Amino acid sequence: YPTYHIKMSKKSSVPIPDSKGQASKSDGKRQSLMSKVDLKEKKRQKMMQRLKQMGDAEMEMNMDWKTVPGTIKPDDQLKLSEETLKEEITRILTAKNPQAPKNVVRFSFKDMKFKGVTSTEQTVSLYQQEGILLHIESDEGQRQLLRNEEGIISFSDTDLPVEVDSEEGEEAKETEEGGDEDEAEAGGEEEPEEADEPQKEEAEEQGEKEEEDQVEVDAAAPENQGKKSVAKKLANKFNFYERLSQTYNNPFRNKEIQTDPPARKVFTGQANQWVIYDAYEEDYEEQQREKERLNPRVIIGKKEVGGPFKKSAFAKKSNSVTDDVGLESLLKQARILERMVNQNIYDEVAEDFKYWEDASDEFKEHQASLLPLWKFGFDLAYRKHVTYLSWHPLYHDLFVATFGYYDFMMPTSGVICLFSLKNPSYPENYYVTTVGVTCAAFHPQFPSFLAVGFNDGNVAVYNIKTNSDLPIWKSSEASPKHADVVREVAWGENDIDNYKTFYSISNDGRLSLWTLRKKVSCVDVLKLVLTSKFQKAPDGTMVEALASGTAIAIHPVHQNIFIVGSEEGEIFKCNAMYTTKYVCSYYGHFGAVYSLMWNPLHKDIFISGSEDWTVRIWNQNRE
């Protein structure tokens, strides 16, 4: 707060008596000035008084915690004796780490069991740093100080200890031991007492010279004490290990490496006809033993199952091995010879196939001549119905023909024949089945796979490359096969897992998708429901009737689109993505549709053949 100081001169405090009028004027001025001074003085005193009060209050507030007016005891306080109050009670303060683990168990290899740890470390290190400073009075500190003086120190034997290399100590020890041994040898070879006197005199003179030299060395010792010796560098405890604790490092040596020479053996022999024959006989017997080992015989009752066929008792026993060794090469040569004979026999037919034209076709309207060229037949297919024909996608002279029956009341076996235009007299390969075969189809990307359908609702896949007569995949009674005749099969795209799939259509009105895994699995894609017909159930309700599927054709570009023919003459367009209902239907035939095929050049055109003796061409965009 500001402090006001008023100074008044002595001259102005006393009025000057001039005249009356002047005195009165000066008195009035002096009184007004004094009144102003008095007011300011009063204000200053009030202000100082107020500041003093505020300061006293603040001083009292600050001294309240220091001044204790007296001990205030509550009424219910326990009264203790002086001895009890003077008794000392020991208190131990402990710190606990909240993050320390509890109930720690460790395995004791001594007792071979787990034991609990009673005490847990509660110390928490907030900061830790390893220093590099040494105490100046310690041995290491003294060595450091001496080493800093240009790397040279001087001290006597009584000074700080200096480490000595073990090799140098061993050398010094050996030197001392060597000197002791020399002295011992020298002492052992004592001169006899009858030595010559001149030699004794020379020894005494030499001893006197050595004493003089020793005196000179002792005199020069104080001078050499000021010289400094180089101290040995201390070994780093982190990188230095005792020699006894170190492993032995094998030295590197160059060694030439070479392989052992192959074993050699000198032998002589003859190679004639009977030696070769005996060798073949031994090899044949070894092959027969290997076959018997791989295909052991299982005796059931009086029959043998799984073993080789028994030879007839009247068959001539042959010891020759040439029957099996050259069979394959002989078969290949026989096929070539057969092709040459067939080419000579059917030469005119082959020329007519390529060059023949009927001159009378110019005078016929809407008619043409059909010339029969080849005729294919097989003895095992005699009196059987030809149920399906399909060309091979890779070899255009090869086709498959299936044989079965349409009279379902008299079932017979079926045959699958692979015919070639190069050999019409006999099939290239054939498979005999227990039931009639109704359809077949080659895989477009893997032409060796042949899918077939049977009269009993089963399907199978053959591999025509192998010599086996059994299919590689076949459905069974346990799988959800068709309940009626399989009319046609068609290969589709591989599924997501890259397994081969094909479709099949049957008279039971189901369109099924078969997947070839380790076993054949079946899924119903669509049921052919007739929108215009209903069937009456036994309980009286009307049920939608199913159409009998007869043919199927998959779109060449969009593999998920296909058309299906029925016995009612309807053609259904289906999509594999929508399995609940077909896309559209086509009406035009009055009999069963037996064949369907897409145009390979135009993706919207397909053709159909029906029982009503008509062939119709359709556009899929027009219903």
C-alpha positions as CSV (number, residue, x, y, z in Angstrom):
1,Y,0.0,0.0,0.0
2,P,1.3,3.6,-0.7
3,T,2.7,5.7,2.1
4,Y,2.2,9.4,2.0
5,H,4.9,11.8,3.3
6,I,4.2,15.6,3.6
7,K,7.0,18.1,4.0
8,M,6.3,21.7,5.1
9,S,8.8,24.4,5.0
10,K,9.3,26.6,8.0
11,K,9.0,29.7,6.0
12,S,5.5,28.9,4.8
13,S,4.3,27.8,8.3
14,V,4.6,31.2,9.8
15,P,2.6,34.1,8.2
16,I,4.5,37.2,7.3
17,P,2.9,40.2,9.0
18,D,2.6,42.8,6.2
19,S,-0.7,44.5,6.2
20,K,-4.0,43.5,7.5
21,G,-5.5,42.5,4.2
22,Q,-2.5,40.5,3.2
23,A,-2.4,38.7,6.5
24,S,-6.0,37.7,6.3
25,K,-5.5,36.3,2.8
26,S,-2.5,34.3,3.9
27,D,-4.3,32.9,6.9
28,G,-7.1,31.7,4.8
29,K,-4.8,29.9,2.5
30,R,-2.9,28.4,5.4
31,Q,-6.0,27.1,7.0
32,S,-7.3,25.5,3.8
33,L,-3.9,23.8,3.3
34,M,-3.8,22.5,6.9
35,S,-7.3,21.1,6.6
36,K,-6.2,19.2,3.5
37,V,-3.2,17.9,5.3
38,D,-5.3,16.8,8.2
39,L,-7.7,14.9,6.0
40,K,-4.8,13.1,4.3
41,E,-3.3,12.3,7.6
42,K,-6.5,10.9,9.0
43,K,-6.9,8.8,5.8
44,R,-3.4,7.5,6.2
45,Q,-4.0,6.6,9.8
46,K,-7.2,4.7,9.0
47,M,-5.4,2.9,6.3
48,M,-2.5,1.9,8.5
49,Q,-5.0,0.8,11.2
50,R,-6.8,-1.3,8.7
51,L,-3.6,-2.8,7.4
52,K,-2.6,-3.6,10.9
53,Q,-5.8,-5.4,11.6
54,M,-5.6,-7.4,8.4
55,G,-2.0,-8.3,9.2
56,D,-2.9,-9.4,12.8
57,A,-5.7,-11.6,11.5
58,E,-3.4,-13.2,8.9
59,M,-0.8,-13.7,11.5
60,E,-3.3,-15.4,13.8
61,M,-4.4,-17.7,11.0
62,N,-0.8,-18.7,10.3
63,M,0.0,-19.4,13.9
64,D,-3.1,-21.4,14.7
65,W,-1.4,-24.7,13.7
66,K,1.7,-23.9,15.8
67,T,0.1,-22.8,19.0
68,V,-1.7,-25.6,20.9
69,P,-4.0,-24.3,23.5
70,G,-4.0,-27.5,25.4
71,T,-4.7,-31.3,25.4
72,I,-8.4,-32.0,24.8
73,K,-9.4,-35.4,25.9
74,P,-12.7,-37.0,25.1
75,D,-14.9,-38.2,27.9
76,D,-14.9,-41.9,26.8
77,Q,-11.1,-42.1,26.5
78,L,-9.5,-45.2,28.0
79,K,-7.4,-44.3,31.0
80,L,-4.0,-46.1,31.0
81,S,-1.3,-46.2,33.6
82,E,2.0,-44.6,33.2
83,E,3.8,-48.0,32.7
84,T,1.4,-48.9,29.9
85,L,1.9,-45.6,28.2
86,K,5.6,-45.9,28.4
87,E,5.6,-49.4,27.0
88,E,7.2,-49.6,23.5
89,I,5.4,-51.4,20.8
90,T,7.3,-52.6,17.8
91,R,5.8,-52.0,14.4
92,I,7.2,-53.4,11.1
93,L,6.3,-51.7,7.9
94,T,6.2,-54.0,4.8
95,A,5.7,-53.1,1.2
96,K,3.7,-55.3,-1.1
97,N,3.8,-55.5,-4.9
98,P,0.2,-55.8,-6.2
99,Q,1.6,-57.2,-9.5
100,A,3.7,-59.9,-7.8
101,P,2.4,-63.5,-8.5
102,K,0.7,-65.4,-5.8
103,N,0.6,-69.1,-5.1
104,V,3.7,-69.8,-7.2
105,V,4.5,-73.5,-7.7
106,R,7.8,-74.9,-8.8
107,F,9.0,-78.4,-9.5
108,S,11.5,-79.8,-7.1
109,F,13.9,-82.3,-8.8
110,K,15.0,-83.4,-5.3
111,D,11.6,-84.6,-4.2
112,M,10.3,-85.1,-7.8
113,K,7.1,-83.1,-7.2
114,F,5.7,-79.6,-7.3
115,K,6.1,-77.4,-4.3
116,G,4.7,-74.0,-3.4
117,V,7.0,-71.0,-3.0
118,T,6.5,-69.5,0.5
119,S,8.1,-66.1,-0.2
120,T,7.7,-63.9,-3.2
121,E,10.0,-61.0,-4.1
122,Q,8.0,-57.8,-3.5
123,T,10.7,-55.4,-4.6
124,V,9.9,-53.3,-7.7
125,S,12.8,-51.8,-9.5
126,L,11.7,-48.4,-11.0
127,Y,15.0,-47.4,-12.4
128,Q,18.4,-49.2,-12.6
129,Q,21.6,-48.3,-14.3
130,E,25.0,-49.9,-14.1
131,G,27.7,-47.3,-13.6
132,I,31.2,-47.2,-15.0
133,L,32.8,-45.2,-12.1
134,L,35.4,-46.7,-9.8
135,H,36.2,-45.7,-6.3
136,I,39.5,-43.8,-6.2
137,E,40.8,-45.6,-3.2
138,S,40.0,-49.1,-4.5
139,D,42.6,-51.3,-6.2
140,E,41.0,-51.1,-9.6
141,G,40.7,-47.3,-9.2
142,Q,44.5,-47.0,-8.4
143,R,45.4,-49.2,-11.4
144,Q,43.2,-47.0,-13.6
145,L,44.9,-43.9,-12.4
146,L,48.3,-45.4,-13.0
147,R,47.3,-46.7,-16.4
148,N,46.0,-43.3,-17.5
149,E,49.5,-41.9,-17.1
150,E,50.5,-42.7,-20.7
151,G,50.0,-46.4,-20.1
152,I,53.2,-46.6,-17.9
153,I,53.3,-47.2,-14.2
154,S,56.1,-47.7,-11.7
155,F,55.8,-49.5,-8.4
156,S,57.8,-51.9,-6.3
157,D,56.9,-55.4,-5.3
158,T,55.1,-54.0,-2.3
159,D,52.8,-51.8,-4.4
160,L,49.6,-52.9,-6.0
161,P,49.4,-56.4,-7.3
162,V,49.8,-56.9,-11.1
163,E,48.4,-60.0,-12.7
164,V,51.1,-62.2,-14.4
165,D,50.3,-64.3,-17.4
166,S,50.2,-68.0,-16.6
167,E,52.5,-68.8,-19.5
168,E,55.2,-66.3,-18.4
169,G,54.9,-67.6,-14.8
170,E,55.4,-71.1,-16.0
171,E,58.4,-70.1,-18.0
172,A,59.9,-68.3,-15.0
173,K,59.2,-71.2,-12.8
174,E,60.8,-73.6,-15.3
175,T,63.8,-71.3,-15.5
176,E,64.2,-71.3,-11.7
177,E,63.8,-75.0,-11.6
178,G,66.3,-75.4,-14.4
179,G,68.7,-73.2,-12.4
180,D,68.3,-75.2,-9.3
181,E,68.9,-78.4,-11.2
182,D,72.1,-76.9,-12.7
183,E,73.2,-76.0,-9.3
184,A,72.4,-79.4,-8.0
185,E,74.3,-81.0,-10.8
186,A,77.1,-78.6,-10.2
187,G,77.1,-79.5,-6.6
188,G,76.9,-83.2,-7.4
189,E,80.0,-83.1,-9.5
190,E,82.3,-82.0,-6.7
191,E,86.0,-81.7,-7.4
192,P,88.2,-84.0,-5.4
193,E,90.2,-82.6,-2.6
194,E,93.3,-83.3,-4.6
195,A,92.5,-80.5,-7.1
196,D,95.3,-78.3,-8.4
197,E,96.1,-75.1,-6.6
198,P,96.1,-72.9,-9.7
199,Q,92.4,-73.8,-10.4
200,K,91.5,-72.7,-6.8
201,E,93.2,-69.4,-7.3
202,E,91.3,-68.7,-10.5
203,A,88.0,-69.5,-8.7
204,E,88.9,-67.1,-5.9
205,E,89.7,-64.3,-8.4
206,Q,86.4,-64.9,-10.3
207,G,84.5,-64.7,-7.0
208,E,86.1,-61.4,-6.2
209,K,85.0,-60.0,-9.6
210,E,81.4,-61.2,-9.0
211,E,81.4,-59.4,-5.7
212,E,82.6,-56.2,-7.3
213,D,79.9,-56.5,-10.0
214,Q,77.2,-57.0,-7.3
215,V,78.4,-53.8,-5.5
216,E,78.1,-51.9,-8.8
217,V,74.6,-53.2,-9.4
218,D,73.5,-52.3,-5.8
219,A,74.9,-48.8,-6.4
220,A,73.0,-48.4,-9.6
221,A,69.7,-49.7,-8.2
222,P,68.6,-46.3,-6.8
223,E,69.1,-44.8,-10.2
224,N,67.0,-47.5,-11.9
225,Q,64.1,-47.1,-9.4
226,G,62.9,-44.0,-11.2
227,K,62.6,-45.9,-14.5
228,K,59.1,-47.2,-15.3
229,S,58.0,-50.7,-16.5
230,V,55.1,-51.4,-18.8
231,A,52.1,-52.9,-17.0
232,K,50.2,-55.9,-18.3
233,K,46.7,-55.2,-19.7
234,L,44.0,-56.5,-17.5
235,A,41.8,-59.2,-19.0
236,N,38.2,-58.5,-19.7
237,K,36.1,-60.6,-17.3
238,F,33.2,-60.8,-19.8
239,N,35.4,-62.1,-22.7
240,F,38.1,-63.8,-20.7
241,Y,37.9,-67.4,-19.5
242,E,40.3,-69.7,-17.8
243,R,42.2,-72.1,-20.0
244,L,40.9,-75.1,-18.1
245,S,37.2,-74.1,-18.8
246,Q,37.7,-73.6,-22.5
247,T,37.0,-76.3,-25.1
248,Y,39.6,-77.5,-27.4
249,N,39.5,-76.0,-30.9
250,N,40.4,-78.5,-33.5
251,P,42.9,-77.0,-36.0
252,F,41.9,-76.9,-39.7
253,R,43.6,-79.5,-41.9
254,N,43.3,-80.1,-45.6
255,K,42.2,-83.5,-46.5
256,E,41.7,-85.0,-49.9
257,I,38.4,-86.9,-50.4
258,Q,37.7,-89.5,-53.0
259,T,35.2,-92.2,-53.5
260,D,36.1,-95.9,-53.1
261,P,36.7,-97.6,-56.4
262,P,33.9,-100.0,-57.4
263,A,34.4,-103.6,-56.6
264,R,35.7,-105.6,-59.5
265,K,35.4,-109.2,-60.3
266,V,36.8,-111.3,-63.1
267,F,34.6,-114.1,-64.3
268,T,34.2,-116.2,-67.4
269,G,31.2,-118.0,-68.9
270,Q,29.4,-119.1,-72.0
271,A,26.2,-117.8,-73.5
272,N,24.4,-120.5,-75.6
273,Q,20.9,-121.5,-76.2
274,W,20.3,-123.8,-73.2
275,V,21.9,-121.2,-70.7
276,I,19.5,-118.5,-72.0
277,Y,16.6,-121.0,-71.8
278,D,17.4,-121.9,-68.2
279,A,17.7,-118.2,-67.3
280,Y,14.2,-117.5,-68.7
281,E,12.8,-120.5,-66.8
282,E,14.2,-119.1,-63.5
283,D,12.8,-115.7,-64.2
284,Y,9.4,-117.1,-65.0
285,E,9.3,-119.1,-61.8
286,E,10.3,-115.9,-59.8
287,Q,7.4,-114.0,-61.5
288,Q,4.9,-116.8,-60.6
289,R,6.0,-116.7,-57.0
290,E,5.6,-112.9,-56.9
291,K,2.1,-113.2,-58.3
292,E,1.1,-115.8,-55.7
293,R,2.5,-113.6,-53.0
294,L,0.5,-110.6,-54.1
295,N,-2.7,-112.5,-54.8
296,P,-2.9,-115.3,-52.2
297,R,-5.5,-118.0,-52.5
298,V,-8.4,-118.1,-50.0
299,I,-9.9,-121.6,-49.6
300,I,-13.7,-121.5,-49.0
301,G,-15.0,-125.1,-48.5
302,K,-13.6,-127.0,-51.5
303,K,-13.2,-124.0,-53.8
304,E,-10.3,-121.6,-54.2
305,V,-11.0,-117.9,-54.6
306,G,-8.5,-115.3,-55.7
307,G,-5.9,-117.6,-57.1
308,P,-4.9,-118.3,-60.7
309,F,-7.2,-120.6,-62.8
310,K,-6.4,-124.3,-62.8
311,K,-5.1,-125.7,-66.0
312,S,-7.0,-128.5,-67.7
313,A,-5.7,-132.0,-67.0
314,F,-5.7,-132.6,-70.8
315,A,-3.8,-129.4,-71.6
316,K,-0.3,-129.9,-72.6
317,K,2.1,-128.6,-70.0
318,S,4.4,-126.0,-71.5
319,N,7.7,-125.0,-70.1
320,S,8.2,-122.2,-72.5
321,V,8.0,-118.7,-71.3
322,T,7.6,-117.1,-74.7
323,D,3.8,-117.3,-74.4
324,D,3.6,-114.3,-72.0
325,V,6.9,-112.5,-72.8
326,G,6.1,-111.5,-76.4
327,L,2.4,-111.4,-76.2
328,E,2.0,-107.6,-76.3
329,S,4.4,-107.1,-79.2
330,L,2.7,-109.9,-81.0
331,L,-0.7,-108.3,-80.4
332,K,0.4,-104.9,-81.8
333,Q,1.8,-106.6,-84.9
334,A,-1.4,-108.6,-85.3
335,R,-3.5,-105.3,-85.2
336,I,-1.3,-103.7,-87.9
337,L,-1.8,-106.8,-90.1
338,E,-5.5,-106.8,-89.4
339,R,-5.7,-103.1,-90.4
340,M,-3.9,-103.8,-93.6
341,V,-6.2,-106.7,-94.5
342,N,-9.4,-104.6,-93.7
343,Q,-8.0,-101.7,-95.8
344,N,-7.6,-104.0,-98.8
345,I,-11.1,-105.5,-98.3
346,Y,-13.0,-102.2,-97.7
347,D,-11.0,-100.0,-100.1
348,E,-13.9,-99.4,-102.4
349,V,-16.2,-98.5,-99.5
350,A,-13.6,-96.0,-98.2
351,E,-13.5,-94.4,-101.7
352,D,-17.3,-94.2,-101.9
353,F,-17.4,-92.6,-98.5
354,K,-15.2,-89.8,-99.8
355,Y,-16.0,-89.4,-103.4
356,W,-19.3,-91.1,-104.3
357,E,-22.2,-88.9,-105.6
358,D,-25.5,-90.1,-107.1
359,A,-26.2,-88.5,-110.5
360,S,-29.9,-89.0,-110.1
361,D,-30.1,-86.5,-107.2
362,E,-30.3,-83.7,-109.8
363,F,-33.7,-84.9,-111.0
364,K,-35.3,-85.5,-107.5
365,E,-37.1,-82.8,-105.6
366,H,-36.7,-82.8,-101.8
367,Q,-35.2,-86.3,-101.9
368,A,-31.8,-87.8,-101.9
369,S,-30.0,-91.2,-102.1
370,L,-28.5,-92.9,-99.1
371,L,-25.7,-95.3,-99.7
372,P,-24.8,-97.9,-97.0
373,L,-21.1,-98.1,-96.5
374,W,-20.1,-100.1,-93.4
375,K,-21.8,-102.7,-91.4
376,F,-20.8,-103.4,-87.8
377,G,-21.6,-106.4,-85.8
378,F,-20.6,-108.5,-82.8
379,D,-21.4,-112.0,-81.8
380,L,-22.1,-111.2,-78.1
381,A,-24.6,-108.5,-79.2
382,Y,-26.6,-110.9,-81.3
383,R,-30.4,-110.3,-81.0
384,K,-29.9,-107.3,-78.7
385,H,-31.3,-103.8,-79.4
386,V,-29.0,-101.0,-80.2
387,T,-29.9,-98.4,-77.6
388,Y,-27.4,-95.6,-78.1
389,L,-24.6,-94.3,-80.4
390,S,-22.0,-91.6,-79.6
391,W,-18.9,-90.4,-81.5
392,H,-15.6,-90.0,-79.8
393,P,-14.6,-86.3,-79.3
394,L,-10.9,-86.8,-80.1
395,Y,-10.7,-89.8,-82.6
396,H,-13.4,-89.1,-85.2
397,D,-13.3,-92.7,-86.6
398,L,-14.2,-94.2,-83.2
399,F,-17.7,-94.4,-81.8
400,V,-19.5,-96.3,-79.0
401,A,-22.6,-98.5,-79.4
402,T,-24.6,-99.8,-76.4
403,F,-26.7,-102.9,-76.6
404,G,-29.6,-103.7,-74.3
405,Y,-33.3,-104.4,-74.6
406,Y,-36.6,-102.6,-74.8
407,D,-38.7,-105.6,-73.7
408,F,-38.4,-105.0,-70.0
409,M,-40.3,-108.2,-69.2
410,M,-37.5,-110.3,-70.5
411,P,-34.2,-108.8,-69.2
412,T,-30.9,-109.9,-70.6
413,S,-27.3,-108.9,-70.3
414,G,-25.9,-105.8,-72.1
415,V,-22.8,-105.0,-74.1
416,I,-20.7,-101.8,-74.7
417,C,-18.8,-101.9,-78.0
418,L,-16.2,-99.4,-79.3
419,F,-16.1,-99.6,-83.1
420,S,-13.7,-98.0,-85.5
421,L,-14.2,-97.2,-89.2
422,K,-10.8,-98.7,-89.8
423,N,-12.0,-102.1,-88.7
424,P,-15.7,-102.8,-89.1
425,S,-15.4,-106.6,-88.6
426,Y,-14.6,-106.5,-84.9
427,P,-14.8,-103.9,-82.1
428,E,-11.7,-102.3,-80.7
429,N,-12.9,-103.0,-77.2
430,Y,-16.0,-104.2,-75.5
431,Y,-17.5,-104.6,-72.0
432,V,-20.1,-107.1,-71.0
433,T,-22.6,-106.1,-68.3
434,T,-25.2,-108.0,-66.3
435,V,-28.0,-105.7,-67.2
436,G,-28.9,-103.8,-70.4
437,V,-27.1,-100.6,-71.3
438,T,-29.3,-97.7,-72.4
439,C,-26.9,-94.8,-73.0
440,A,-23.3,-93.7,-73.0
441,A,-21.2,-90.5,-73.3
442,F,-17.5,-89.6,-73.6
443,H,-16.0,-86.9,-71.5
444,P,-15.1,-83.9,-73.7
445,Q,-11.8,-83.0,-71.9
446,F,-10.9,-86.5,-70.8
447,P,-12.0,-88.8,-73.7
448,S,-10.9,-92.0,-72.0
449,F,-13.7,-91.6,-69.5
450,L,-17.0,-93.2,-70.7
451,A,-20.2,-92.7,-68.6
452,V,-23.0,-95.2,-69.2
453,G,-26.6,-95.8,-67.9
454,F,-28.3,-99.1,-67.2
455,N,-31.9,-100.4,-67.3
456,D,-32.0,-100.8,-63.5
457,G,-31.3,-97.1,-62.8
458,N,-27.6,-97.4,-62.0
459,V,-24.8,-95.5,-63.7
460,A,-21.1,-96.3,-64.2
461,V,-17.9,-94.8,-65.5
462,Y,-15.3,-96.8,-67.5
463,N,-11.8,-96.0,-68.4
464,I,-11.2,-97.3,-71.9
465,K,-7.4,-96.9,-71.6
466,T,-7.1,-99.7,-69.1
467,N,-7.5,-103.4,-69.8
468,S,-9.9,-104.0,-67.0
469,D,-13.5,-105.0,-67.7
470,L,-14.8,-103.4,-64.5
471,P,-15.9,-99.7,-64.1
472,I,-13.8,-97.4,-62.0
473,W,-17.0,-95.8,-60.5
474,K,-20.4,-97.3,-60.2
475,S,-23.5,-96.5,-58.2
476,S,-25.0,-99.1,-55.9
477,E,-28.3,-100.0,-54.4
478,A,-27.3,-98.0,-51.2
479,S,-26.9,-94.7,-53.2
480,P,-29.9,-92.7,-54.2
481,K,-30.0,-94.1,-57.8
482,H,-32.9,-93.7,-60.2
483,A,-36.0,-95.7,-59.7
484,D,-36.5,-96.3,-63.5
485,V,-34.5,-96.7,-66.7
486,V,-31.7,-94.1,-67.3
487,R,-32.4,-92.7,-70.7
488,E,-29.3,-90.4,-71.2
489,V,-26.2,-89.1,-69.5
490,A,-24.2,-85.9,-70.3
491,W,-20.9,-84.6,-68.8
492,G,-20.9,-81.3,-67.1
493,E,-18.3,-78.9,-65.6
494,N,-16.1,-79.9,-62.7
495,D,-17.4,-78.7,-59.3
496,I,-15.7,-76.3,-56.9
497,D,-13.4,-79.0,-55.6
498,N,-12.4,-79.9,-59.2
499,Y,-14.3,-83.3,-59.1
500,K,-15.8,-84.6,-62.3
501,T,-19.6,-84.4,-62.6
502,F,-22.2,-85.6,-65.1
503,Y,-26.0,-85.4,-65.4
504,S,-28.5,-88.3,-65.9
505,I,-32.2,-88.2,-66.9
506,S,-34.6,-91.1,-66.1
507,N,-38.2,-92.2,-66.7
508,D,-38.8,-91.4,-63.0
509,G,-38.8,-87.7,-63.8
510,R,-35.6,-86.9,-61.9
511,L,-32.7,-85.0,-63.3
512,S,-29.7,-86.0,-61.1
513,L,-26.1,-84.7,-60.8
514,W,-23.4,-87.3,-60.1
515,T,-20.0,-86.4,-58.6
516,L,-17.0,-88.7,-58.9
517,R,-15.1,-88.8,-55.7
518,K,-13.8,-91.9,-54.0
519,K,-17.4,-93.0,-54.2
520,V,-20.2,-91.8,-56.5
521,S,-22.5,-89.3,-54.9
522,C,-25.9,-88.2,-56.3
523,V,-28.0,-85.0,-55.9
524,D,-31.4,-84.3,-57.5
525,V,-31.1,-81.1,-59.5
526,L,-34.7,-80.9,-60.8
527,K,-38.0,-82.8,-61.0
528,L,-39.9,-82.6,-64.3
529,V,-43.4,-81.4,-63.2
530,L,-46.2,-81.4,-65.8
531,T,-48.2,-78.1,-65.3
532,S,-51.2,-79.4,-67.2
533,K,-51.6,-82.8,-65.5
534,F,-52.3,-83.9,-61.9
535,Q,-52.5,-87.3,-60.3
536,K,-54.9,-88.3,-57.5
537,A,-53.2,-89.6,-54.4
538,P,-54.7,-92.5,-52.3
539,D,-56.1,-90.0,-49.8
540,G,-57.9,-88.1,-52.5
541,T,-55.6,-85.1,-52.8
542,M,-54.4,-83.9,-56.2
543,V,-50.6,-84.3,-56.8
544,E,-48.6,-82.8,-59.6
545,A,-47.6,-85.5,-62.2
546,L,-43.9,-86.0,-63.2
547,A,-42.9,-86.2,-66.8
548,S,-40.7,-89.1,-67.9
549,G,-37.3,-87.7,-69.1
550,T,-36.0,-89.2,-72.3
551,A,-33.1,-86.9,-73.5
552,I,-30.8,-84.1,-72.3
553,A,-28.4,-81.7,-74.0
554,I,-26.1,-79.2,-72.2
555,H,-25.4,-75.8,-73.8
556,P,-21.9,-75.7,-75.4
557,V,-21.2,-72.2,-74.0
558,H,-23.2,-71.8,-70.8
559,Q,-22.7,-75.1,-69.0
560,N,-25.4,-74.4,-66.4
561,I,-28.2,-74.2,-69.1
562,F,-29.6,-77.5,-70.5
563,I,-32.7,-78.8,-72.3
564,V,-34.6,-81.9,-71.3
565,G,-37.0,-83.9,-73.5
566,S,-40.0,-86.0,-72.1
567,E,-42.2,-88.8,-73.3
568,E,-45.2,-86.3,-73.4
569,G,-43.5,-84.4,-76.2
570,E,-42.6,-81.3,-74.1
571,I,-39.0,-79.9,-74.0
572,F,-38.0,-78.1,-70.8
573,K,-35.3,-75.5,-70.6
574,C,-33.6,-75.7,-67.2
575,N,-30.9,-73.8,-65.3
576,A,-28.7,-75.5,-62.7
577,M,-28.7,-72.4,-60.6
578,Y,-32.5,-72.6,-60.1
579,T,-33.4,-76.1,-59.1
580,T,-37.0,-75.5,-58.0
581,K,-38.5,-74.7,-61.4
582,Y,-37.5,-74.9,-65.0
583,V,-37.1,-71.7,-67.1
584,C,-39.5,-72.4,-69.9
585,S,-41.0,-75.2,-72.0
586,Y,-41.4,-75.8,-75.7
587,Y,-44.4,-77.5,-77.3
588,G,-44.5,-79.0,-80.8
589,H,-44.0,-82.7,-80.8
590,F,-46.9,-85.2,-80.5
591,G,-44.7,-88.1,-79.3
592,A,-41.8,-88.8,-77.1
593,V,-38.7,-86.7,-77.7
594,Y,-35.8,-89.2,-78.1
595,S,-32.9,-86.9,-79.0
596,L,-31.7,-83.3,-78.5
597,M,-28.6,-81.5,-79.7
598,W,-27.3,-77.9,-79.7
599,N,-26.0,-76.3,-82.8
600,P,-22.1,-76.1,-82.5
601,L,-22.0,-72.9,-84.6
602,H,-25.1,-70.9,-83.4
603,K,-25.6,-70.8,-79.6
604,D,-29.3,-70.2,-79.7
605,I,-30.3,-73.1,-82.1
606,F,-31.0,-76.7,-81.1
607,I,-32.6,-79.7,-82.8
608,S,-34.9,-82.4,-81.5
609,G,-36.0,-85.8,-82.8
610,S,-39.3,-87.3,-81.8
611,E,-41.3,-90.5,-82.0
612,D,-43.8,-88.7,-84.2
613,W,-41.3,-89.1,-87.1
614,T,-40.4,-85.4,-87.2
615,V,-37.2,-83.5,-86.6
616,R,-37.7,-79.9,-85.5
617,I,-35.2,-77.0,-85.2
618,W,-35.8,-74.6,-82.3
619,N,-34.6,-71.1,-81.2
620,Q,-34.2,-71.0,-77.4
621,N,-35.5,-67.4,-77.3
622,R,-38.8,-68.4,-78.8
623,E,-41.1,-70.6,-76.8
